[in-house]
Structures are given as structure tokens and as C-alpha cells.
């Protein structure tokens, strides 16, 4: 006969976080973090909260460069990059690859958030950047410049302050449709 298994006494503290604790190891002069609770390329319902801000900094900087230099083709390249990222996934988004492969391994995974508002903001950015590059190419340089400057300003404000206009418009649209926005289903780390 097998001995009877005993139950461990119930703990009185908060439940343990089921996600694995990140393992850190030293590589050169930097610490690298190995464990992620969400795979950035497969778990598309959530995103590291710092990734959209990194993307906004990338888009805002390139759009500002396009506005300052008059290189309207940079606006078209940004629109194309957003289109590729939105249709083919984060693995094909240049800013996403830079963040998830170079930055996140060094900083560790940030707080996870719902990916729908940043995705909606990317759609808005795609439409405005596509329009800006199209009107610029059609000869309306001042309108293209104004639209490019609008994208640059909004993206850089979002990157520096965290106030994403496209994300807030998405949440407002949810509320206006009678379906209030409910955020990411994953609990915050440590809860």
C-alpha cells in the first residue's frame, strides 16, 4: 500500500504569482533578463507597456526628421512599416524588433497591458502618415508637412508623457458604443 499523501497547510499570505521569476545573468557589463511572462510574438492580446512608448519615440523621431528635412518618403516608409507590423505582426515591425530583442532583454519585462489601444493608435498613425505621404507626393507639400508634424508631435508627446491620443480615442469609442473598455485580463505582477 502506498502511504497516504498529506496536504500542506494553507498559507495565509497572498497567492503566489504563477509566472516564473525572471532569471538574471551577467553578459559583459550588462545584466540580461531571460524569463518573460508573455511571448511578444505569440501573445498578441497583451504587450509590455514600454513597447508602445518605444514605438512612439521611433515614429515621432523619424516623422520629425521627415518634417525638418522635407524627406516625405520617410513618412511613406513609416506608413509602410506600420502597415507591415499591423498586418504581418510584431516580428516584422522594426521598432518592435528593436525593443523586444535589444531593449527588453536588458530592462526586463514591464507591466503588461491590453494591446488593443496601441494597435488602434497604430492604425490612426498609418492613416495619417499614408495621407501625409500621398498629398506630399501629389504636390501639396504644406498639407503633407502639417500632417507629418501632427504625427511627430502626438507620437513624441505620447512617448514622453504616456498620454497616447489614439489609445484614448479607442477607449472613448468603446464607451460610446456602450461597451466600456476592459483592460488586459492578466493580473499585475506581484498581485
RAPE-V623752 format. One record per pair of residues at least 6 apart in sequence whose ideal C-beta (glycine too) atoms are under 8 Angstrom apart, sorted by the first residue. I is the first residue (numbers start at 0). GAP is how many residues later the second one is. Records with the same first field share a line. If there is no record, write none. Layout:
I=GAP ; GAP
This chain:
13=177
16=172 ; 173 ; 174
18=16 ; 18 ; 170
19=15 ; 17
20=14
21=11 ; 12 ; 13 ; 14 ; 86 ; 87
22=10 ; 11 ; 12
23=7 ; 8 ; 9 ; 10
24=6 ; 7 ; 9
25=6
29=76
30=75
31=73 ; 74
32=71 ; 72 ; 73 ; 74 ; 75 ; 76
33=71
34=74
35=68 ; 73
36=72 ; 75 ; 149 ; 152
37=8 ; 9 ; 10 ; 71 ; 74 ; 148
39=7 ; 8 ; 11 ; 50 ; 56 ; 60 ; 64
40=48 ; 49 ; 50 ; 59
43=45 ; 46 ; 71
44=69 ; 70 ; 139 ; 140
45=66 ; 67 ; 68 ; 69 ; 138 ; 140
46=65 ; 66 ; 67 ; 68 ; 71
47=51 ; 52 ; 56 ; 61 ; 62 ; 63 ; 64
48=61 ; 62 ; 63 ; 64
49=49 ; 53 ; 54 ; 57 ; 60
50=45 ; 48 ; 49 ; 53 ; 59 ; 67
51=66 ; 69 ; 106 ; 112 ; 115
52=105 ; 106 ; 109
53=41 ; 44 ; 45 ; 49 ; 105
54=38 ; 40 ; 41 ; 44 ; 63 ; 67
55=99 ; 100 ; 102 ; 103 ; 108
56=98 ; 99 ; 102
57=36 ; 37 ; 40
58=19 ; 23 ; 36 ; 66 ; 92 ; 96
59=91 ; 92 ; 93 ; 94 ; 95 ; 96 ; 98 ; 99
60=91 ; 95
61=12 ; 15 ; 16
62=11 ; 12 ; 15 ; 66 ; 85 ; 86 ; 88 ; 89 ; 92
63=85 ; 88 ; 92
64=6 ; 9
65=6 ; 7 ; 8 ; 9 ; 12 ; 82 ; 86
66=78 ; 81 ; 82 ; 85
69=71 ; 75
71=60 ; 61 ; 64 ; 65 ; 69 ; 72 ; 76
72=60
74=54 ; 57 ; 58 ; 61 ; 69 ; 72 ; 73 ; 76
75=53 ; 54 ; 57 ; 61
77=47 ; 51 ; 73
78=47 ; 50 ; 51 ; 53 ; 54
80=12 ; 13 ; 14
81=11 ; 40 ; 43 ; 44 ; 47
82=43 ; 47
83=8 ; 9
84=7 ; 8 ; 9 ; 10 ; 11 ; 37
85=33 ; 36 ; 37 ; 40
89=6 ; 7 ; 10
90=6
103=6
110=77 ; 78
111=72 ; 74 ; 76
112=70 ; 71
113=67 ; 69 ; 70
115=54
116=47 ; 49 ; 50 ; 51 ; 53 ; 54 ; 64
117=46 ; 48 ; 49
119=46 ; 47 ; 49 ; 50
120=37 ; 43 ; 44 ; 45 ; 46 ; 48 ; 49
121=44
122=43
123=42 ; 45
124=26 ; 30 ; 41
127=19 ; 22 ; 23
128=18 ; 19 ; 22
130=16
131=11 ; 12 ; 13 ; 15 ; 16 ; 19
132=11
133=10
134=8 ; 9 ; 12
135=7 ; 8 ; 9 ; 12
136=7
153=11 ; 12
156=6 ; 8
157=6 ; 7 ; 8 ; 9
169=11
170=10
173=6 ; 7
174=6
